[in-house]
Amino acid sequence: MNLYFLLPILYVLLADVRSIEAISFGRSDIDYCEEKSTKIQMVLALDRTGTFRNSYQKIFESVYRDLINAVEKKYPGSQFSVVAFSDYDQASTPLDGGTGRAEYREEWCYQVIEKFVMSAQVISEAIGHIEQGYGWNNGGESSLTATLFAAADKTLGWITEPVDPTDGKTVRKIIVLATDETSTRKLGKQGVRQPPKGDGTDKCATTLPPNDAILEKTLKDNDISVIGLYTPRSSEAENGIYIDLLEYYNNIFGRMGIEYNQYVLDTSSTNKIIENLLTGISNTVECEEEDPPAYNTLGL
């Protein structure tokens, strides 16, 4: 009896069993594809000013360590980096020696704290050693400048190809921006500057944020997504002054056509912070088309 006509039916049935078995192990086809074929390169761009650092430094040491472990578990081979920012160039702003404030240093605007590594411990220690930068009658933090510089900074070790030639994995690049302040627009004006060189020599040359078009082009050219973690300053919130950071940054990143997710930094639950970040990463990662592992042992 010729049974060849049954082969298509058997194939469909086995495909269904394969899918059910994959799910039964807690792994859908999509999850399998992401884990097997994707790695993450993530930069944490961290506000180093006193209002943010004093409140959230310890939290981030813990959160980022746990986040790295979670991302590494889901996307093996992922890499992580830390940069810090505070205020724009304060050279023209007098400092009050009686306040005990440190001298202005140019790296407060953008500084590489740790280049890409795969160690949660190294990243946690790097965050713990970030020196506090001070603001002084200036116009907002350099959050957008830091995002721009980090996106272009070749010294961090960004993988420039969509697929890492060393392991064949698709690379998804993300900047996590964490701050409690806007990047003041000076009545809508923007700094007109050339695209950053990305060789480690880029400096904050003006007190204005970077041109939106340059920021958008740099993020898109380097295929980088952004996740925002925002919180109002506690002292301002207590006095009824609240800058809607979600609206502010969504108006910037949300209309650029890049993958962008944002969350309020809730200090009451570090698990919630990690959950939000993982959600943002999952929204960013798109699984490449790929067959799941075959459970077919009949040679069909």
C-alpha positions in Angstrom: 0.0 0.0 0.0 1.4 3.4 -1.0 1.5 5.7 2.1 3.3 8.6 0.5 0.0 10.6 0.4 0.1 10.5 4.3 3.4 12.4 4.5 2.0 15.9 4.3 -0.5 15.1 7.0 2.1 13.6 9.3 4.3 16.6 8.7 1.5 19.0 9.9 0.8 16.8 12.9 4.4 16.6 13.9 4.8 20.4 13.5 1.9 20.9 15.9 3.5 18.5 18.4 6.8 20.3 18.0 5.1 23.7 18.8 3.3 22.2 21.8 6.5 20.7 23.1 8.4 23.9 22.7 5.8 25.8 24.7 5.7 23.1 27.3 9.3 23.8 28.2 8.4 27.5 28.8 9.8 28.6 25.5 7.7 29.7 22.5 9.1 29.7 19.0 9.6 33.4 19.2 11.4 33.2 22.5 13.6 30.5 21.2 14.5 32.6 18.2 15.3 35.6 20.3 17.5 33.7 22.7 19.3 31.7 20.1 19.9 34.4 17.5 20.1 37.8 19.4 22.5 39.6 21.6 22.0 43.0 23.2 24.5 45.9 23.4 23.2 48.3 26.1 24.5 51.6 27.4 23.2 53.1 30.6 23.4 56.9 30.3 23.2 57.9 33.9 22.5 61.4 35.4 25.4 62.1 37.8 24.0 65.3 39.4 23.4 65.4 43.1 19.6 65.4 43.0 19.5 62.2 41.0 22.7 60.4 42.2 22.1 60.8 45.9 18.6 59.3 45.6 19.2 56.6 43.1 22.9 55.6 43.0 22.5 52.5 45.2 19.4 51.5 43.4 21.1 51.5 40.1 24.1 49.6 41.4 21.6 46.8 42.3 19.1 47.3 39.4 21.7 47.3 36.7 23.5 44.2 38.1 20.2 42.3 38.3 19.2 43.6 34.9 22.5 42.4 33.3 22.0 39.0 34.8 18.4 38.9 33.4 19.4 40.1 30.0 22.4 37.8 29.8 20.2 34.8 30.7 17.7 35.6 28.0 20.2 36.9 25.4 23.6 35.2 26.0 26.6 37.1 24.9 25.1 40.5 25.5 27.4 43.5 26.4 26.9 46.5 28.7 28.4 49.9 29.1 28.0 53.0 31.4 28.3 56.7 30.6 27.5 59.6 32.9 26.4 63.2 32.3 25.3 66.2 34.4 25.4 69.8 33.2 26.5 71.7 30.2 29.7 73.6 30.0 29.8 75.9 33.0 32.9 77.8 32.2 31.1 81.1 32.0 29.2 80.5 35.3 30.9 81.7 38.5 31.2 79.1 41.2 30.6 80.1 44.8 33.6 78.9 46.8 31.6 79.0 50.0 29.3 76.2 48.9 32.0 73.6 48.8 31.1 72.7 45.2 33.9 71.1 43.2 35.4 72.9 40.2 33.8 72.5 36.9 35.2 69.7 34.8 34.4 69.2 31.2 33.7 65.5 31.5 30.7 66.2 33.6 28.8 66.8 30.4 29.7 63.3 29.0 32.1 60.8 30.3 32.6 57.1 29.5 32.7 55.2 32.8 32.9 51.7 31.4 33.2 50.4 27.9 31.3 47.3 26.7 31.8 44.3 29.0 29.8 41.2 29.9 30.4 41.4 33.6 27.5 42.5 35.9 30.0 42.9 38.8 32.2 45.3 36.7 29.2 47.4 35.7 27.9 47.6 39.3 31.3 48.7 40.6 31.6 51.2 37.8 28.3 52.8 38.7 29.4 52.9 42.4 32.5 54.9 41.5 30.7 57.6 39.4 31.8 60.9 40.9 29.0 63.4 41.6 28.8 66.4 39.2 27.3 69.7 40.3 24.8 72.0 38.7 25.1 75.7 39.1 22.5 78.1 37.6 22.7 76.4 34.3 20.0 75.4 31.8 19.3 71.8 32.3 21.2 68.5 32.1 23.1 67.3 29.1 20.9 64.2 28.7 20.4 64.6 25.0 24.0 65.5 24.3 25.1 62.4 26.2 22.6 60.3 24.3 24.0 61.7 21.0 27.6 61.2 22.0 27.0 57.7 23.3 25.3 56.7 20.1 28.2 57.9 18.0 31.1 56.9 20.4 33.1 54.2 18.6 35.4 53.9 21.6 32.7 52.2 23.5 33.0 49.1 21.3 29.7 49.2 19.4 29.4 46.4 17.0 29.0 48.1 13.6 27.4 45.2 11.7 23.8 44.1 12.1 25.1 40.6 12.7 28.2 40.0 14.9 30.7 38.2 12.7 32.2 36.5 15.7 29.1 34.5 16.7 26.5 35.1 13.9 24.1 36.7 16.3 21.8 39.6 15.4 22.8 42.7 17.4 20.2 45.0 19.0 21.6 48.3 20.4 19.9 50.2 23.2 20.6 53.3 25.2 18.9 53.5 28.6 18.6 57.1 29.6 18.1 57.7 33.4 17.5 61.2 34.7 15.3 63.5 36.8 15.7 66.6 34.6 14.9 67.9 31.1 17.4 69.3 28.7 16.4 73.0 28.6 15.4 74.2 25.2 16.2 77.9 25.7 13.0 79.1 24.2 13.1 76.5 21.5 16.7 77.2 20.3 19.0 74.3 19.6 22.8 74.1 19.3 23.8 73.9 15.7 26.7 71.5 15.5 28.3 69.0 13.2 27.5 65.3 13.8 29.8 64.0 16.5 33.1 62.4 15.4 32.7 59.5 17.8 36.4 59.2 18.4 36.4 60.2 22.0 37.2 63.8 21.4 33.6 65.2 21.2 33.0 68.0 23.7 30.0 69.9 24.9 30.7 73.2 23.1 27.5 75.1 23.8 24.9 75.3 26.5 22.2 74.3 24.1 21.1 70.7 23.4 22.0 69.1 20.1 19.9 69.7 17.0 17.1 67.2 16.9 17.8 66.3 13.3 21.4 65.4 14.1 20.3 63.3 17.2 17.7 61.5 15.1 20.1 60.8 12.2 22.8 59.5 14.6 20.4 57.1 16.3 19.0 55.9 13.0 22.3 55.5 11.2 23.6 53.4 14.1 20.3 51.5 14.5 20.1 52.4 18.2 16.9 52.3 20.3 16.2 54.3 23.5 14.6 53.4 26.8 13.9 56.3 29.2 13.8 56.0 33.0 12.5 59.2 34.4 11.6 60.6 37.8 10.8 64.2 39.1 13.1 65.7 41.7 11.7 65.0 45.1 12.3 68.5 46.3 10.4 69.9 43.3 7.5 67.5 43.6 7.1 68.3 47.3 6.7 72.0 46.4 4.2 71.3 43.7 6.7 71.9 40.8 6.5 69.0 38.4 8.1 68.8 35.0 6.4 66.2 32.9 9.5 64.3 31.8 7.5 61.6 30.1 5.8 64.2 27.8 9.1 66.1 27.3 11.2 63.2 26.2 8.4 61.5 24.3 8.0 64.7 22.2 11.6 64.3 21.3 12.3 60.6 20.9 8.7 59.5 20.1 8.5 61.4 16.9 11.9 60.3 15.5 10.7 57.0 14.2 13.1 55.0 16.4 12.1 52.3 18.8 11.4 54.2 22.0 10.0 53.1 25.4 9.8 55.1 28.6 8.9 54.4 32.3 8.7 56.3 35.6 11.6 55.2 37.9 9.7 53.7 40.9 12.1 53.4 43.8 9.7 51.3 45.8 10.3 48.2 43.6 13.6 47.4 41.9 11.9 44.3 40.5 9.4 46.6 38.7 12.2 48.6 37.2 13.8 45.5 35.9 10.4 44.3 34.6 9.9 47.5 32.8 13.3 47.5 31.2 12.9 43.9 30.1 9.6 44.8 28.5 11.3 47.7 26.7 14.0 45.4 25.5 11.4 42.8 24.3 9.6 45.6 22.4 12.8 46.5 20.8 14.0 43.1 19.8 12.4 41.6 16.7 13.0 38.0 16.1 14.6 37.0 12.8 12.7 34.4 10.8 14.1 31.1 11.8 12.8 27.6 12.3 12.6 26.4 15.9 14.5 23.3 16.9 13.1 20.2 15.2 11.7 17.5 17.4 11.0 15.3 14.4 13.0 12.1 14.7 11.3 10.2 11.8 13.3 11.9 9.1 10.2 13.6 7.6 
